Amino acid sequence: MPDKTSVSNASSYQEIGAYWDTHDATECGEQELVEFDVRIRSQRHYFPVEGQLWQKIRRLADQRGVSEETLLNIFLKERIDQLERAQESSTKGSSGRS
């Protein structure tokens, strides 16, 4: 570490921490306006669910103490994993036959 830092004039990590505990970056250097684009892509997808099925989902989620979203994600993951395993098994079983 250099003898002293340029902003806080601290000579140890503890002094740097103490300095930034009571200061923020807006106090240092010149400030200028900048523009930038933020493109956030949602990681959520929405699907319609039949009313009676939704009621069952809500009831099951309440019984398990989780949100409907969490319950659906668990159910979908389990089912997809099950289908993938079945597909792998049938592919392996048929590849050995002539």
N, C-alpha and C positions, 0 to 999 in steps of 0.2 A: 504494500500500500504506500502511495506517496506520503510525504511528510504531512501534507494537509490537503483536504479536498477543496475544490475551487468554489463551491457554493457555500458550504457550511463552515469552512475553515476548521474542520474537525481533524483530529489526528488519530482517531480510533473508531472502530465500528460502533462502539457504544455512544460516542459523541455524535456520530452521524445519525444514529437512531434517535437520540435525544433532540437533535436539531429538527428532524422531520416530524417528531411528535408535536411540535409547536408551530411548524411552518408548512406551507404547501407550495407547489410548483408555480402558482400564479404570482408569487412574490419574486420570482427569479427570472432574469432575462427579459427580452422583449416578447411581447405577445402580438400575434398577428392572426387575422381571420383566415381560416382555411375551409375549403369545401371538399367533401368526399361523398362517394356513393356507398350506401349500405344496401346490400341485396340479401335479405334473409329469406331463405326457402323454408317453408314450414315442413316439419317432420311429422305432421299430423294429417290424416286423411279422414274424411267423413263419409259415412255410408248410411243410407236410410235403414231403419230397423222396424219391423212390424210391431205394432203397438202391444199386442199380447206378449210377444217375445221380449220386448223391452221391459215389461213389468216383471217377468221372470228373472231377467238379468239384474234388475234393481234389487229384487228380493234376495237373490243369491249373493250379490255383492254386499248387501247389508249384513247377511248372515255371516259372511267371512270377514267383515270389517275392512273391506277395500272399496275403492271407487269402481264404478261401472267400467271405466276405461281400463283400469288395471285388470279387472276380471276378464274382460274381452281379450286383452292382450295375452293373458295367461292361457285362456282357452284356445285362441287362434294358434299360438306358438305350439302348444301341446298337440293340437290336431295336425298342423303342418309337419311337425317332427314325426308324428305317427305315419302320415302318408308317405313322407320321404323314406322312412325306414322300410315300409312295405314295398315301395318301388325298388329300393336297393336290393331287397331280398328277392323279389321276382326277377330282377335283372341278373343277379348272380345265379339264381336257380336255372334260368333259361339259357345262360351263356355256356353252361356245361353240357347242354344237349345238342345233338346233331340232327 
